[in-house]
């Protein structure tokens, strides 16, 4: 089988596929339009998010047997059409779920203990203990929305903090020893903290808007390590100003490009983003929750194992 690699990944992926007898070609520069000229030459494609594999490109890939994404979300691939064409689709959420859960927990604890502001003040010669008095996670109720690989891993990280963990998912019977599954309404009634772990779909696009936020019974802390376009930023900013949202840890933003490699779709910085950046009770990171030294290797290993399990030696 001949595989086209469209993004650079951990070298073990190429090494193990070569050893297993697969032919590998690397192309990290061709545009989507240029791929139409050669995509029919390959049995498999391995990518991250640089190229969108839609119906048109799938039709051009007449010999394709699989598409593998080194990452968790599959929004850059028309999965249903690939399935219609009997093309296997693989992703690797198992590879970075630990990294994402640790990042989410780090953001939450940093917000609770006002670490970013306190650090900045001390560096500027300000020693203000009372202003930076934090709060504890013990006794709080953490609501996890989306209880797949990422949500489950985050719940596991919360064991030992003596907090209550509840979860909501569109699939029934997802709850386990780490989190009690509840309806969205009950989660909105009980949660002190909300952590988003959903894929980006038609159901989750702009899901966290003014109506969603104001349905919560009490002010809450918000963590998003999932997808930026699931949150309406201007509504979140309004809620942060009013105190309905007490603080936010955002690894992803509504304004990211689809490749996740750049922030702005245009050169203009939206007003609501400028406001978000200026807030002391907001922590931002550049879509790196699943982006650790260890996860890079685990993501590649997971994809290799799924290819071998499905197709065997090359």
Number of C-alpha atoms within 10 A of each C-alpha: 14 17 22 21 19 21 18 15 17 16 11 14 21 21 13 15 19 14 12 14 13 17 17 19 14 13 13 14 10 10 12 14 9 10 16 15 11 11 21 17 15 20 19 26 23 22 22 22 21 18 20 17 22 15 15 10 19 21 17 16 22 14 16 24 19 21 24 22 23 29 25 21 19 22 15 17 21 17 19 12 14 21 12 9 14 12 19 17 21 21 21 24 23 18 24 26 25 23 21 27 25 17 23 27 18 14 26 23 17 18 25 19 17 21 16 14 17 18 12 11 14 11 10 9 8 11 13 11 9 7 9 15 11 14 11 11 18 12 11 16 19 25 30 29 20 21 25 17 20 27 25 22 20 26 23 16 15 20 14 8 12 12 15 21 23 25 28 24 20 12 10 10 11 17 18 13 9 18 24 16 22 19 14 17 12 16 24 21 13 18 24 23 24 23 25 23 25 23 18 18 15 9 11 14 17 19 17 18 17 18 10 14 20 15 12 20 16 15 19 25 22 25 26 23 25 28 25 21 19 24 23 18 24 18 17 22 20 16 20 22 15 11 14 18 24 19 26 27 25 23 23 24 25 19 18 19 15 15 13 19 12 12 18 15 12 10 7 7 12 13 10 15 15 10 14 21 12 9 14 13 20 23 22 15 14 15 20 14 25 27 16 15 10 13 22 19 17 22 26 22 19 20 23 21 16 16 20 13 10 11 12 11 14 14
